[in-house]
Amino acid sequence: MSCGRVAFERAGIKVKKYYASEIDKHAQIVSAANYPDIIRLGDITKWREWNIAKPDIIIGGSPCQGFSVAGKGLNFDDPRSKLFFKFVEILRHYKPRYFLLENVKMKKEWQDIITNIVGVEPVEINSSLVSAQNRKRLYWTNIPVIGPPEDKGIMLKDIVHENCDIAVLKDHGEYREKSDKANCINANYWKGVDNHGQRTVVIESLSEYIVPFDKTLEILEKEVERGKAGFFRKDSQANGVYYIHDKAVTLCGDAGGGAAKMGQYLFGCITPDRINKRQNGQRFSDGKKFYTLTAQDKHGVLIEGYIRKLTPVECERLQTVPDNYTVSVSNSQRYKMLGNGWTVDVIAHIFRGLK
């Protein structure tokens, strides 16, 4: 979806001509909607048919599923991972001045194979330095990279709609401006601009993202073993106060009213659709950084007593992609490509070494 092009802009580097080799039609739609001037090259396996001049830089990231320690561990025998060798063929043919190859953290033996082939050691950067997402990635490049990016201190609370957006609420047929955070989880966000006119937010009603209460209860009940602290207002299952990762989280039957009185609680939640899903044995994050976005899992947040899925805009923010950059395709495709994509601000940091 051309995160590299966004990163060049963010790094202040002008691009004369940008080629893209992508066969996913949804990614092509998003890319073209934002950058209609990009020249489409099609299937990378047919690169010998290309008729292009020598580029200054070649960037890419072959599919990571074959290398990921969270995947099946098929490494170079995985058909998807074999696209890495196509990248190498193109690199050796065109011999650009610079190159950048991105991939996931992987077994050292596989990492060393890539290093020996491309001729440089990878730089490891965690997206958490520039976003609210923990996302460790390896970058093989001959661009001079001066250390990791500066930690911007961005937390999960800084990207969720309830905290950071100014919106216009549709209230009984009339529109009124709303700032800071929503008082009600059923608030209908329509369109808003921040205090400086910098951000336009287009969000459908958050209610469509909210996990049904019975399922929310089922998810939290599985965490009770870590210590149930007591009850809020009355001794009932729906008003239990739970400790998750040593922080109190209130679940209330009135969808957040009671939780709001006890203070706001915000935790990243692993894939609400999959009750038994865990990452490193945990269901919820510590509330500071979010889990790594993937193409398969649609994560959520536990906030003020209810669980809801992340919106596509929030996923864009986790990848430091502009709000609504992917709006030209369905939500399911937006989640998928954002999980597969790059964290733009990390790439921009690397590109600044070109100056």
Secondary structure as GFF3:
##gff-version 3
##sequence-region A 1 355
A	DSSP	alpha_helix	3	10	.	.	.	ID=ss1
A	DSSP	beta_strand	19	20	.	.	.	ID=ss2
A	DSSP	alpha_helix	25	34	.	.	.	ID=ss3
A	DSSP	beta_strand	39	40	.	.	.	ID=ss4
A	DSSP	three_ten_helix	44	49	.	.	.	ID=ss5
A	DSSP	beta_strand	57	60	.	.	.	ID=ss6
A	DSSP	three_ten_helix	75	77	.	.	.	ID=ss7
A	DSSP	alpha_helix	83	94	.	.	.	ID=ss8
A	DSSP	beta_strand	98	104	.	.	.	ID=ss9
A	DSSP	alpha_helix	108	118	.	.	.	ID=ss10
A	DSSP	beta_strand	123	126	.	.	.	ID=ss11
A	DSSP	three_ten_helix	127	129	.	.	.	ID=ss12
A	DSSP	beta_strand	136	141	.	.	.	ID=ss13
A	DSSP	three_ten_helix	156	158	.	.	.	ID=ss14
A	DSSP	alpha_helix	161	164	.	.	.	ID=ss15
A	DSSP	beta_strand	167	171	.	.	.	ID=ss16
A	DSSP	beta_strand	174	178	.	.	.	ID=ss17
A	DSSP	beta_strand	191	193	.	.	.	ID=ss18
A	DSSP	beta_strand	200	202	.	.	.	ID=ss19
A	DSSP	three_ten_helix	206	209	.	.	.	ID=ss20
A	DSSP	alpha_helix	213	221	.	.	.	ID=ss21
A	DSSP	three_ten_helix	224	226	.	.	.	ID=ss22
A	DSSP	beta_strand	228	231	.	.	.	ID=ss23
A	DSSP	three_ten_helix	237	239	.	.	.	ID=ss24
A	DSSP	beta_strand	240	244	.	.	.	ID=ss25
A	DSSP	beta_strand	247	250	.	.	.	ID=ss26
A	DSSP	alpha_helix	257	261	.	.	.	ID=ss27
A	DSSP	beta_strand	266	269	.	.	.	ID=ss28
A	DSSP	beta_strand	300	303	.	.	.	ID=ss29
A	DSSP	beta_strand	306	309	.	.	.	ID=ss30
A	DSSP	alpha_helix	312	318	.	.	.	ID=ss31
A	DSSP	alpha_helix	331	340	.	.	.	ID=ss32
A	DSSP	alpha_helix	344	351	.	.	.	ID=ss33
A	DSSP	three_ten_helix	352	354	.	.	.	ID=ss34
###
